[in-house]
Amino acid sequence: MRKQTGFFLAIVMALSVLGYAFSANPSEAAASSKTFEPPGKGDYPPGPLGALVKQGEEIFTNTREAVPGYRGNALTCASCHLDQGRKPYAAPMWGAYPMYPMVDPKTRKTVWLEDRIRMCFRNALNAAPPDKETVQALDAYIFWLSRGAPIGHELKGRGYVTIASPDRETGFFRGPGHLRSPDTLKGFGLYAKSCASCHGRSGQGGLHRSPPLWGPSSYTMKSGFASVPLLAEFLRRNMPPGEDRQLTDQESLDIAAYVDSQPRPRGKVPPGN
């Protein structure tokens, strides 16, 4: 089984290097004004590759139960990458896969998708880096979601929406539409109104499998969501889920400031990992 797994992973990597991932016309896909559409749910490839994709999907959506010996927090990969990694503007996997490998602008080092998976386990899930088989399964699942996506192109819906930086504080009236600095007190009120019904007033989640937003079972201070601007951009398009009315830029910044002001792990791997 391990030989078969390695063989099909090699196929995945080879297709990535070719730069098309089954894309019939990548230039058209890159230029489209619509967001990319991944394969339908349950539309798996045949044979051993399909089995590996299914395994990766299970790990992605039920991380605690699906990863052997997992001792991380209560989040899953799908807690941050919504709709099983499919939702536009919620860091969809089909928008990430075509951009790897990439050069980290801070370290100037090449980062592969496998490196990013391990980093997410450490910083978002507060867990030890996963074993090789777990990484291979996740890599296969992310690859399959990206079938038809052109390699090396920024796709519409990749990452999050952009929120402009707030104006510097000034004594002059800024006028409508000008963002002020995030306010944790206003964020507390907005959180109670728009978020607490699912995530709880104490931020510990639970309802509808909503993840905890702070405390020992949530993401760490090294996670990307520990950045107020990044968390605000996630909230802006995705929360509250299923609501007709979306948060404004300012509301997103205020709620993000409140959530990130709460206690959370510093990012040390739990004992025993």
ZAMARGU-4260 file (C-alpha; in steps of 0.2 Angstrom, whole numbers, plus 5000, padded with zeros to 4 digits):
<rodrens>
0) 5000/5000/5000 | 5014/5012/5004 | 5022/5009/4987 | 5006/5012/4979 | 5004/5028/4989
5) 5021/5034/4985 | 5018/5030/4966 | 5002/5040/4965 | 5010/5055/4975 | 5024/5055/4962
10) 5011/5057/4949 | 5003/5071/4958 | 5020/5080/4959 | 5024/5077/4941 | 5008/5084/4935
15) 5011/5100/4946 | 5028/5102/4938 | 5020/5101/4921 | 5010/5116/4927 | 4993/5112/4922
20) 4985/5100/4934 | 4973/5093/4921 | 4968/5110/4914 | 4962/5110/4896 | 4965/5129/4894
25) 4974/5137/4909 | 4975/5154/4901 | 4956/5155/4900 | 4954/5149/4918 | 4966/5162/4924
30) 4958/5176/4915 | 4940/5171/4920 | 4930/5183/4930 | 4921/5169/4939 | 4929/5160/4954
35) 4936/5143/4950 | 4925/5128/4953 | 4933/5112/4960 | 4927/5095/4957 | 4910/5091/4965
40) 4909/5083/4982 | 4910/5065/4981 | 4918/5066/4963 | 4934/5056/4967 | 4946/5049/4955
45) 4946/5030/4953 | 4958/5018/4961 | 4971/5020/4974 | 4973/5039/4970 | 4954/5041/4974
50) 4957/5031/4991 | 4971/5043/4995 | 4960/5058/4991 | 4946/5052/5002 | 4958/5049/5016
55) 4965/5067/5014 | 4947/5074/5014 | 4943/5065/5030 | 4959/5072/5038 | 4955/5089/5032
60) 4937/5089/5040 | 4939/5078/5055 | 4957/5081/5060 | 4957/5075/5078 | 4949/5059/5074
65) 4958/5055/5057 | 4976/5058/5062 | 4984/5044/5072 | 4990/5050/5089 | 4984/5068/5086
70) 4986/5079/5102 | 4982/5096/5095 | 4968/5108/5098 | 4949/5107/5094 | 4951/5115/5077
75) 4952/5106/5060 | 4959/5111/5043 | 4941/5115/5038 | 4939/5127/5053 | 4949/5140/5043
80) 4947/5134/5025 | 4928/5133/5024 | 4917/5121/5015 | 4930/5108/5015 | 4943/5120/5007
85) 4931/5125/4993 | 4924/5142/4998 | 4931/5157/4989 | 4938/5170/4999 | 4941/5158/5014
90) 4958/5153/5009 | 4952/5139/4997 | 4964/5125/4993 | 4961/5126/4975 | 4968/5144/4976
95) 4983/5139/4986 | 4989/5123/4977 | 4994/5132/4960 | 5005/5144/4969 | 5017/5131/4977
100) 5032/5130/4978 | 5034/5149/4982 | 5047/5160/4990 | 5044/5166/5007 | 5047/5185/5006
105) 5054/5186/5024 | 5066/5171/5023 | 5069/5171/5004 | 5068/5152/5006 | 5058/5140/4995
110) 5042/5134/5003 | 5033/5118/4997 | 5015/5114/5000 | 5021/5100/5012 | 5031/5113/5022
115) 5015/5124/5023 | 5004/5109/5029 | 5017/5105/5043 | 5017/5124/5048 | 4998/5124/5049
120) 4998/5109/5061 | 5011/5118/5072 | 5003/5136/5072 | 4985/5134/5069 | 4982/5116/5076
125) 4995/5118/5090 | 5000/5100/5086 | 5016/5091/5081 | 5020/5090/5063 | 5010/5076/5055
130) 5018/5060/5049 | 5023/5057/5030 | 5007/5047/5026 | 4995/5061/5033 | 5005/5074/5023
135) 5003/5064/5007 | 4985/5061/5010 | 4982/5080/5012 | 4993/5084/4997 | 4983/5072/4986
140) 4966/5080/4992 | 4972/5098/4989 | 4979/5093/4972 | 4962/5085/4968 | 4952/5101/4973
145) 4964/5110/4961 | 4960/5099/4946 | 4960/5111/4931 | 4968/5126/4940 | 4982/5134/4930
150) 4999/5133/4940 | 5007/5149/4945 | 4991/5160/4942 | 4982/5170/4956 | 4964/5164/4954
155) 4949/5175/4959 | 4943/5170/4976 | 4961/5165/4982 | 4965/5170/5000 | 4953/5183/5008
160) 4945/5199/5003 | 4957/5215/5006 | 4953/5227/5019 | 4962/5244/5018 | 4973/5249/5033
165) 4964/5261/5045 | 4968/5279/5044 | 4981/5286/5057 | 4972/5293/5072 | 4969/5312/5069
170) 4958/5325/5078 | 4950/5330/5062 | 4934/5323/5055 | 4938/5309/5043 | 4921/5308/5035
175) 4911/5292/5030 | 4920/5277/5024 | 4936/5280/5033 | 4942/5266/5044 | 4947/5270/5062
180) 4959/5259/5072 | 4951/5243/5078 | 4942/5245/5095 | 4941/5230/5106 | 4926/5237/5116
185) 4916/5240/5101 | 4922/5222/5095 | 4915/5215/5112 | 4898/5222/5108 | 4898/5216/5090
190) 4904/5199/5095 | 4890/5197/5108 | 4877/5202/5094 | 4884/5192/5079 | 4896/5179/5085
195) 4891/5172/5102 | 4876/5163/5097 | 4888/5150/5089 | 4905/5152/5097 | 4898/5156/5114
200) 4901/5171/5125 | 4916/5163/5132 | 4923/5160/5114 | 4923/5141/5117 | 4912/5136/5102
205) 4902/5120/5101 | 4886/5124/5092 | 4885/5118/5074 | 4903/5112/5077 | 4909/5130/5078
210) 4927/5131/5083 | 4934/5139/5099 | 4940/5156/5096 | 4952/5158/5111 | 4958/5148/5125
215) 4969/5132/5126 | 4959/5123/5112 | 4960/5137/5099 | 4973/5144/5087 | 4990/5149/5094
220) 4998/5166/5094 | 5009/5160/5080 | 4994/5157/5069 | 4990/5169/5054 | 4973/5173/5063
225) 4983/5180/5078 | 4985/5195/5066 | 4970/5207/5067 | 4971/5213/5049 | 4971/5195/5042
230) 4957/5189/5054 | 4947/5204/5049 | 4948/5199/5031 | 4942/5182/5034 | 4928/5188/5045
235) 4923/5201/5032 | 4916/5189/5019 | 4913/5173/5029 | 4905/5178/5045 | 4891/5176/5051
240) 4889/5161/5040 | 4873/5160/5030 | 4868/5178/5034 | 4861/5190/5021 | 4870/5204/5030
245) 4889/5204/5030 | 4900/5212/5042 | 4907/5229/5037 | 4926/5232/5036 | 4925/5242/5052
250) 4915/5229/5061 | 4927/5215/5055 | 4942/5225/5062 | 4933/5228/5079 | 4928/5210/5081
255) 4945/5203/5076 | 4953/5215/5088 | 4942/5209/5102 | 4945/5190/5098 | 4964/5192/5096
260) 4964/5201/5113 | 4959/5186/5122 | 4971/5173/5129 | 4977/5159/5118 | 4992/5146/5117
265) 5009/5154/5113 | 5012/5140/5101 | 5022/5127/5110 | 5018/5109/5105 | 5008/5100/5118
270) 5017/5088/5130 | 5019/5070/5123 | 5020/5076/5104
</rodrens>
